[in-house]
């Protein structure tokens, strides 16, 4: 099974080379899977990728936690990276040197201060993130340094993986890597606690669980993190490192301290990804561009995802014929 680096241009050429391109590829406008798609619940995936266009997806609401994570990632690239892969027309992804900056944190703070919250709830979250943003950046630097990647360090390189029962590749972009290792970076921020009797609520930061901590599997999307690391390991065959950072500290999981990141266990994610992606391809194949795909997916509108989706939640409810 061949795994190779792939750019947007390469992807289009690869798709064009298929003698019998499935009709649903063009009808749904979906030409690949990704780790983030795989970690998305079925109803959310259907709404985002089968109902909305790429342009419409770009207008979906974002929140302070997502933006802070993006900013920290970009700051990490500027400080530790030597090259970054960026999209450039007409050549697709192009490898570019990263210009060294002296005021990386200051530029990150500027982005933080100019962020416009999506709503009142997001505004409160953003306010809570103020101190957390600075401390998380400090711990992110410590985490990346502790891995000891060797120059040249590349960021955002696109890699792909073909699954046994799928027509389309899974494509993702590596956060940080050298010739032998890679880092998947996750940053976490304070989360909202349950409302008090008077309706008010507070925020708290969760301690990052160690590799053998029984709380680990319940902590902050542990399974989805493992799946992403599993994908990048299978696509690159490099030593995996999962760096989880928040304002309280950081932990870097690796095969040396986390049994779940050993090759024999990461190999199992090939099966998990194949089950999810092949089922979604069957759905697209069965309905070939029609909205009837909703018949094969049971929505869960109580999920936190839909709480911050505004008008999109109402549109989705109507899409499923529930309003």
Protein Blocks (a to p, Z undefined) as FASTA:
>chain_A
ZZddddfklmmmmmmmpmbacfklmmnopabdcfklmmpcfklmmmmmmmpcfklmmmpc
cdfklmmmmmmmmmmmmmmpmbdcddddfkbpadddddddfklmlmmmmmmmmpccfblm
lmmmmmmmmmmmmmmmmmmmmmmmmnopacdddehiacddddfkbcbdcddddfbdcfkb
ccdddddddddddddfkopacddddddddfklmklmmgghllmmmmmmmmmmmmnopacd
dddddfkbccdddfklomklgmklmmmmmmmmmmmmmmmmmmmmmnnopaklmmmpccdf
kbmklmmnmmmmmmmmmmnopZZ
